[in-house]
Amino acid sequence: MTLMPKKAHESLVQMTELVLPNDTNTFGNLMGGRLMYWMDIAAALACMKHCAAPVVTASVDNISFENPIKLGNVVHIEAIVTRAFTTSIEVHMKVWGEDPVLQYRYKSNEAFMTFVALDPNGKSVPYRR
Ligand SMILES: CC(C)(COP(=O)(O)OP(=O)(O)OC[C@H]1O[C@@H](n2cnc3c(N)ncnc32)[C@H](O)[C@@H]1OP(=O)(O)O)[C@@H](O)C(=O)NCCC(=O)NCCS
């Protein structure tokens, strides 16, 4: 199976979540692990839009949490495929928090992740270059 080239914008995924009590740490802010879980899903969905195949997370680059996202605030995640290598796919993510009452957004973090598309036999899938 060979994957067809696509435009980056075709892979765009916009995910919105509400921070509920079960998502928070003891300071009442969104737990980093929960945010990474949502980022992983958004990135995987962007990759699957790109390559129309199941993908696995190969690696995650540095994630630094610039601003905490508070309980009751909204999380916005944008994921887009930025580059396809031979069998691996790079995704860029931007994350914002939003106060839904005061209606302002603030940046939380951004990150790159790498995914690999697998065929039904679990083998990585090459692209047509
Ligand atoms: C990622 C995985 C498919 C790579 O398989 P592999 O047999 O090592 O395959 P290859 O060595 O041919 O690498 C395939 C591609 O993945 C890339 N890759 C492998 N490990 C990587 C890593 N740690 N970071 C970034 N890219 C990686 C390779 O560079 C290669 O990319 P390219 O073909 O575009 O050059 C395999 O290691 C795997 O299944 N890992 C577990 C994935 C998983 O369970 N993720 C959930 C998180 S727990």
The ligand as an ORCA input file, in Angstrom:
! r2SCAN-3c Opt
* xyz 0 1
  C       7.037      3.584     15.904
  C       7.270      2.172     15.326
  C       6.093      1.795     14.421
  C       8.545      2.226     14.488
  O       8.736      0.916     14.017
  P      10.154      0.402     13.487
  O      10.073     -1.037     13.273
  O      11.213      0.957     14.404
  O      10.191      1.034     12.109
  P      11.350      1.844     11.432
  O      12.661      1.752     12.145
  O      11.291      1.429     10.001
  O      10.838      3.343     11.543
  C       9.677      3.731     10.877
  C       9.661      5.235     10.903
  O       9.452      5.656     12.260
  C      10.471      6.590     12.620
  N      10.727      6.425     14.018
  C      10.959      5.282     14.679
  N      11.157      5.541     15.980
  C      11.031      6.881     16.135
  C      11.142      7.778     17.228
  N      11.401      7.336     18.457
  N      10.950      9.084     17.017
  C      10.675      9.558     15.775
  N      10.551      8.754     14.681
  C      10.750      7.446     14.875
  C      11.677      6.217     11.762
  O      12.548      7.314     11.640
  C      10.984      5.875     10.476
  O      10.640      7.062      9.805
  P      10.892      7.232      8.212
  O      10.469      5.944      7.533
  O       9.981      8.374      7.816
  O      12.331      7.518      8.032
  C       7.453      1.095     16.427
  O       8.609      1.402     17.193
  C       6.264      0.996     17.343
  O       5.274      0.364     17.032
  N       6.370      1.624     18.525
  C       5.270      1.603     19.503
  C       4.229      2.640     19.146
  C       3.213      2.764     20.238
  O       2.798      1.799     20.829
  N       2.819      4.008     20.487
  C       1.894      4.286     21.561
  C       2.615      4.962     22.667
  S       2.930      3.915     24.032
*
